[in-house]
Amino acid sequence: MFELDERLEADSVAVGMRDGCLVRLFRDARYPWLLVIPAMGCFRDWWELAPGQRMAVDGVLAECARVLSVLPGVEKTNLATLGNLVPQLHWHVVGRHAGDPAWPGPVWGHGDPQPYDPGEQADLVAHLRSALDLHALDETESHRVR
């Protein structure tokens, strides 16, 4: 059974699920920032995924980057998986532009996250869910997947 790391849950909001991956919006309005978490099992490292699982994750990551790349102001998408603080396997897909608060450096550790306006967050989640063709999940479902 998959269980979402409590830090990932606290730092993001559910967008939906596709091809065995949870997609969540990071709670920082300064950047369009998605988390992609394989919910096919409990993994720490990319190489632990079976070849078919890696292909599924790759497809979700590519779609997330594509959808973020056409949002207003996004000039570049960054893709990273670190796992030093949160060992559960997850990817960050971040839309960037020259002049954003952390440009040209990494977004991690740069200032305090800025919360979304609740209406703007709801609109963005709905847009992302539709554009990525995600199955909607409530917070309970996105925390545990069997």
C-alpha positions in Angstrom: 0.0 0.0 0.0 1.2 3.5 -0.8 1.1 6.2 1.8 2.0 9.8 1.0 4.7 11.4 3.1 3.2 13.8 5.6 5.6 16.6 4.5 4.6 16.3 0.9 1.0 16.3 1.9 1.4 19.4 4.1 3.3 21.3 1.4 0.9 20.6 -1.5 -2.7 20.2 -2.5 -4.1 17.3 -4.5 -4.7 17.9 -8.2 -5.3 14.3 -9.3 -4.0 10.9 -10.4 -2.9 9.5 -13.7 -1.0 6.3 -14.7 -0.3 5.4 -11.1 1.1 8.9 -10.2 -0.2 11.5 -7.8 0.0 15.0 -9.1 0.0 17.7 -6.5 0.3 21.5 -6.6 3.0 22.9 -4.3 1.7 25.6 -2.0 3.8 28.5 -3.3 2.1 31.0 -5.6 5.5 32.4 -6.7 5.9 29.5 -9.1 3.7 27.1 -11.0 5.1 24.0 -9.2 3.9 20.5 -9.4 4.9 17.4 -7.5 4.7 14.0 -9.2 4.7 11.0 -6.8 4.6 7.4 -8.0 1.8 5.8 -6.0 2.6 2.3 -7.4 4.4 1.3 -4.2 6.9 2.6 -1.7 10.0 3.9 -3.5 13.0 6.0 -2.5 14.9 6.0 -5.7 14.1 6.2 -9.4 16.0 2.9 -10.2 13.6 1.0 -7.9 10.7 1.4 -10.4 10.1 -1.4 -12.9 10.7 -0.4 -16.5 7.0 0.0 -17.2 6.6 2.1 -14.1 9.4 4.3 -15.2 7.8 4.8 -18.6 4.5 5.7 -17.0 6.2 8.2 -14.7 8.1 9.7 -17.6 4.9 10.3 -19.5 3.3 12.1 -16.6 6.4 14.2 -16.0 6.5 15.2 -19.7 2.8 16.2 -19.7 3.2 18.2 -16.5 6.2 20.1 -18.0 4.3 20.7 -21.2 1.2 22.0 -19.4 3.3 24.3 -17.2 5.3 25.5 -20.1 2.2 27.2 -21.7 1.1 29.0 -18.5 1.5 32.8 -18.7 5.0 33.9 -18.0 6.7 30.5 -18.0 9.8 30.5 -20.1 11.5 27.3 -18.8 10.5 24.2 -16.9 12.8 22.7 -14.3 12.6 19.0 -13.3 14.3 17.6 -10.2 14.2 14.8 -7.8 16.3 15.2 -4.7 14.9 13.3 -1.7 17.4 14.5 0.8 14.8 15.8 3.3 11.8 13.7 2.1 13.0 10.3 1.0 9.8 9.2 -0.6 10.4 9.3 -4.4 8.9 12.4 -6.0 9.7 14.9 -8.7 9.4 18.6 -8.7 8.2 20.2 -12.0 8.6 24.0 -11.8 7.7 26.7 -14.2 10.4 29.4 -14.2 11.0 32.8 -15.9 13.8 35.3 -15.8 13.1 37.6 -12.9 11.2 35.2 -10.8 12.1 35.4 -7.1 14.8 32.8 -7.2 16.1 33.3 -10.8 18.5 32.0 -12.0 19.1 29.8 -8.9 17.1 26.9 -7.6 13.8 27.5 -5.9 14.6 25.5 -2.8 15.3 27.6 0.3 14.7 30.9 -1.4 12.4 32.9 0.8 9.1 31.8 2.3 6.4 30.2 0.2 3.6 32.6 -0.6 0.1 31.1 -0.2 -2.3 31.1 -3.1 -5.5 33.1 -3.0 -8.1 30.3 -2.4 -10.0 31.2 -5.5 -6.9 31.3 -7.7 -5.7 28.0 -6.3 -9.0 26.4 -7.0 -9.0 27.7 -10.6 -5.5 26.6 -11.2 -6.1 23.1 -9.8 -9.2 22.8 -12.0 -7.2 23.9 -15.0 -4.4 21.5 -14.3 -6.7 18.6 -13.7 -8.4 19.2 -17.0 -5.2 19.9 -19.0 -3.4 16.9 -17.6 -6.5 14.6 -17.9 -6.3 13.7 -14.2 -8.7 11.6 -12.2 -9.8 13.9 -9.3 -9.1 12.6 -5.8 -10.1 14.0 -2.5 -7.4 14.5 0.2 -8.2 11.2 1.8 -7.7 9.3 -1.4 -4.5 11.1 -2.3 -3.0 10.2 1.0 -3.4 6.5 0.7 -3.7 4.4 -2.5 -4.1 0.7 -2.5 
